[in-house]
Amino acid sequence: MSTLTDRRGRGRGFGLCAAACVLWVLPAMAQGQAPPHGQQPVLTLTEAANLLRIEPEEVKRLAERQELPARRVGMEWRFNRATLLTWLNGDFELAGDANVQRRPLASRELEQVAARGLARGEAGAQQATAGSPQRDSDKPIGEAPEERTAEDVFLRGRRVLLGRGDVVVDFGQFYARGDDLQLATGVQGLGLATVRQEALTSVLLARVGIFSETELFAGTAFTAQRSHVLFGNETLASARENQLGNVTIGVNRTLLRERGSRPDVIANFAVHVPTHDTGYAMTAGAALVKSIDPAVLFASASYTDAIGRRSSSGLTLLEPPATAAASVGYGLGLNDTTAISTTFSGLFTGTTLINGTAQRRSQSFSGRFALTSRLAEGLFIEPSVSFGIGGPSDSVAFGVTVPYSF
């Protein structure tokens, strides 16, 4: 009997020891395991969209416009789950006052609020865990970027990206050369002569956001042009002309935002004010922009109609032709600071009437390659090369544009 009792006592002791071991091992194992898939702290674009229950394209649009806390890693977007929930719950504080106490805000104060990314409690916990104050390099993944990406910059003018009061100024310098052929008579007799035109053009364009999804733009160009008629090694004629281009004033407005398979739809309207002996003109157009990660596709079409005018002599009535333009292309953001883009364009000029006599129509096609790269905060550089496609003439243009935002 005593033997049986001893065995039962030893069995109970062994069982208690085993239970204690299990209770000690399980928490240690749990600490080394990854969190469940549904609770991952870092989310992809699709996972963030599922969390917020909106389309991925809308999440990407908000992140690109810095309206949603996100971090771009290479060509992908990453989101901090806790930060998204904090943003969704409206964790706000008065802008510029980090010591303000949390309380309901009055209606006047609501105009001064700004999202903070992480809640104060979470930020303090991270700093306490690290044992030192948080540095700029230790910012959480969920914090929104402060700088526009190169992809945003090359889409300027195609997509409305400026907020109210934002200003971007573009300065560009371009050199273009084109060769054409015409029948001419020289020392060597009758033959085809080469008409070579060279132009050095300076472009200035400014854009300003006036309110949500609407921006104004204005620009002009100055061109120094030289032309030569070459017959073999003989120069038959030369001419030089400097000219200030028309001043263009217009507005871009987003009609539809990208959602699902639908692209951004942007409308634009512009008025061309003459600076010399030309007429006024008006342009209306539309652009489509669709993000297919990691690329962005875009297309646009416009129609320009000019108002008839008399020449400086007052004798010749000139009815300028209507002009239609179309372009299609794509851009690829290599990272936050560098992007490449390719555009193919066509220009179609209608019939010009001079004193009722019809002149010939014309059409031209061109391609353009550009590289957009960030130099400093708010400052980018965009070298490009353009070339004519088809037609009787050969043309090429090299240029560089410097966009600066402030």
Rosetta blueprint (number, residue, H / E / L):
1 M L
2 S H
3 T H
4 L H
5 T H
6 D H
7 R H
8 R H
9 G H
10 R H
11 G H
12 R H
13 G H
14 F H
15 G H
16 L H
17 C H
18 A H
19 A H
20 A H
21 C H
22 V H
23 L H
24 W H
25 V H
26 L H
27 P H
28 A H
29 M H
30 A H
31 Q H
32 G H
33 Q L
34 A L
35 P L
36 P L
37 H H
38 G H
39 Q H
40 Q L
41 P L
42 V E
43 L E
44 T L
45 L H
46 T H
47 E H
48 A H
49 A H
50 N H
51 L H
52 L H
53 R L
54 I L
55 E L
56 P H
57 E H
58 E H
59 V H
60 K H
61 R H
62 L H
63 A H
64 E H
65 R L
66 Q L
67 E L
68 L L
69 P L
70 A L
71 R E
72 R E
73 V E
74 G L
75 M L
76 E E
77 W E
78 R E
79 F E
80 N E
81 R H
82 A H
83 T H
84 L H
85 L H
86 T H
87 W H
88 L H
89 N L
90 G L
91 D L
92 F E
93 E E
94 L E
95 A L
96 G L
97 D L
98 A L
99 N L
100 V L
101 Q L
102 R L
103 R L
104 P L
105 L L
106 A L
107 S L
108 R L
109 E H
110 L H
111 E H
112 Q H
113 V E
114 A E
115 A E
116 R L
117 G L
118 L L
119 A L
120 R H
121 G H
122 E H
123 A H
124 G H
125 A H
126 Q H
127 Q H
128 A H
129 T H
130 A H
131 G L
132 S L
133 P L
134 Q L
135 R L
136 D H
137 S H
138 D H
139 K L
140 P L
141 I L
142 G L
143 E L
144 A L
145 P L
146 E L
147 E L
148 R L
149 T L
150 A H
151 E H
152 D H
153 V H
154 F H
155 L L
156 R E
157 G L
158 R L
159 R E
160 V L
161 L L
162 L L
163 G L
164 R L
165 G L
166 D L
167 V E
168 V E
169 V E
170 D E
171 F E
172 G E
173 Q E
174 F E
175 Y E
176 A E
177 R E
178 G E
179 D E
180 D E
181 L E
182 Q E
183 L E
184 A E
185 T E
186 G E
187 V L
188 Q L
189 G E
190 L E
191 G E
192 L E
193 A E
194 T E
195 V E
196 R E
197 Q E
198 E E
199 A E
200 L E
201 T E
202 S E
203 V E
204 L E
205 L E
206 A E
207 R E
208 V E
209 G E
210 I E
211 F E
212 S L
213 E L
214 T E
215 E E
216 L E
217 F E
218 A E
219 G E
220 T E
221 A E
222 F E
223 T E
224 A E
225 Q E
226 R E
227 S E
228 H E
229 V E
230 L E
231 F E
232 G L
233 N L
234 E E
235 T E
236 L E
237 A E
238 S E
239 A E
240 R E
241 E E
242 N E
243 Q E
244 L E
245 G L
246 N L
247 V E
248 T E
249 I E
250 G E
251 V E
252 N E
253 R E
254 T E
255 L E
256 L E
257 R L
258 E L
259 R E
260 G L
261 S L
262 R E
263 P L
264 D E
265 V E
266 I E
267 A E
268 N E
269 F E
270 A E
271 V E
272 H E
273 V E
274 P L
275 T L
276 H L
277 D L
278 T L
279 G L
280 Y L
281 A E
282 M E
283 T E
284 A E
285 G E
286 A E
287 A E
288 L E
289 V E
290 K E
291 S E
292 I E
293 D L
294 P L
295 A E
296 V E
297 L E
298 F E
299 A E
300 S E
301 A E
302 S E
303 Y E
304 T E
305 D E
306 A E
307 I L
308 G L
309 R E
310 R E
311 S L
312 S L
313 S L
314 G L
315 L L
316 T L
317 L E
318 L E
319 E E
320 P L
321 P L
322 A L
323 T E
324 A E
325 A E
326 A E
327 S E
328 V E
329 G E
330 Y E
331 G E
332 L E
333 G E
334 L L
335 N L
336 D L
337 T L
338 T E
339 A E
340 I E
341 S E
342 T E
343 T E
344 F E
345 S E
346 G E
347 L E
348 F E
349 T E
350 G L
351 T L
352 T L
353 L E
354 I E
355 N L
356 G L
357 T E
358 A E
359 Q L
360 R L
361 R L
362 S E
363 Q E
364 S E
365 F E
366 S E
367 G E
368 R E
369 F E
370 A E
371 L E
372 T E
373 S E
374 R E
375 L E
376 A E
377 E L
378 G L
379 L E
380 F E
381 I E
382 E E
383 P E
384 S E
385 V E
386 S E
387 F E
388 G E
389 I E
390 G L
391 G L
392 P L
393 S L
394 D E
395 S E
396 V E
397 A E
398 F E
399 G E
400 V E
401 T E
402 V E
403 P E
404 Y E
405 S E
406 F L
